[in-house]
Amino acid sequence: MNTQIRATQRVRHRRWFRVVTVVVVVVVSTAGMATAVFHLSLPWWTDEGNHRHVYESDIGTQRYQVHVPPQYDGKTRLPVVMAIHGCGMSGFGWNSMKSTTQFDDLADREGFIVVYPTQRLFRSALNCWNSADPREQHRYAGEPALLAGVAREVVQTYGADPDQVHVAGASSGAGTAVILAVTYPDVFATVTSVAGGEYGLNQVDPDDPGSTPPDYTARQAWSQMGNRARQVPLLVIQGEQDEVVPPLVATRLVEQWTAVGDLVDDGLPNDSLRVVEKTETVAGNEGKHAYAHTTVTRQGGASLVESYLVKDMGHVWPGPFGDGLFTDHAGPDASAIVWDFARRHPKGSRE
């Protein structure tokens, strides 16, 4: 009798083990599928003009989506805008940079190609880009090398204009965009930071930011540029009420980039560019935020930095058409501003 009981218990145990195993497999598989959908969406969600790619190199792989406008004919060299998402976002999946910026519609009207890289699976708990990691701040390594490789691949695959490849990022993606401008100034014509910070921001103590002046990180950025150093035009968009990335961070970025431009000019921090700073204030009305638009220009009027400080705006991408968790329809149209800035500054221009 005891033998029968023990045999029955063993059978039940094996059955329970199989049930638990099946449940675990289903949960893990479901979680994996959900994560993949978050990152990459579903194949049948891909609209006309969108193409998915995987860039492969010795460093690793990088998934991205390309949107080509109706003007694309395979012969005309169109400009490129790479849009890099922030934390809690994806490139073209759920809560994507694609839907947040609505760059596709703008590209269809204006005639440029948009590239949406998406962070690799499990690289970050919040799907951030690792712009605060010193290992991800150098040429030929990590995320900068992968994203620059994507940009070059797009130029080659789609016959795009290599002198009009621009990068814009949000939050951690903005930090990565600035890193790309430092590590690959020969690839990217301009850089836009929306709610992001300077190159080497991880070295700045938030409780004592003055202990690491922007000039210090500027010299590091200039050194990283090496013999490829050039004055890469920078656009900064910042919310005055941003509690994740405070306005001081944007102020430091402008100061750093101005100092980088000064060093690029003759290797000395001597204000040889004779920069001129002008600020225009735009009043808010009809549910729109007021903002201050500041330009920092070199002698002769060529743009070095342009910045927008938006009143009553938090840690978001502003614009009337954005769709996502981190948007503000009352803010200025950041996507249109990015494109206007980019088209005015092809590589080699002196505007």
Number of C-alpha atoms within 10 A of each C-alpha: 6 7 8 9 10 11 12 12 12 12 12 12 12 12 12 12 12 12 12 12 12 12 12 12 12 12 12 12 12 12 12 13 13 14 16 15 16 21 24 24 20 13 9 6 11 15 9 10 14 15 13 16 14 13 17 14 11 6 12 12 16 19 20 21 20 22 25 23 22 14 15 18 12 11 9 12 18 23 24 32 27 25 26 30 32 30 18 17 27 28 27 28 22 21 20 27 29 27 19 25 26 18 27 22 13 16 23 18 12 15 18 27 27 27 28 25 30 27 26 17 14 10 11 13 9 12 21 22 25 20 27 17 11 13 13 18 26 19 19 15 13 15 26 24 21 23 25 21 19 24 25 16 17 23 21 12 10 19 17 24 17 22 21 25 29 30 30 27 24 27 25 25 29 28 29 33 35 30 26 27 29 32 27 23 20 20 21 28 28 31 29 31 29 30 28 31 32 28 27 21 22 13 14 17 11 13 7 8 15 11 12 13 13 25 18 14 23 26 19 14 27 24 18 18 22 14 10 15 22 21 25 26 29 26 23 26 27 29 25 20 16 17 11 12 20 19 22 14 19 25 17 20 25 23 17 23 27 26 25 30 26 24 25 23 17 12 14 13 17 12 15 15 20 12 19 15 12 10 13 11 13 12 11 15 9 6 9 17 19 19 24 14 17 17 19 20 21 22 11 12 13 16 24 26 25 21 23 24 21 26 19 15 22 23 22 24 31 27 22 17 17 22 19 18 13 20 21 23 17 19 24 21 17 21 23 16 15 23 22 11 20 26 17 15 22 22 22 12 11 15 14
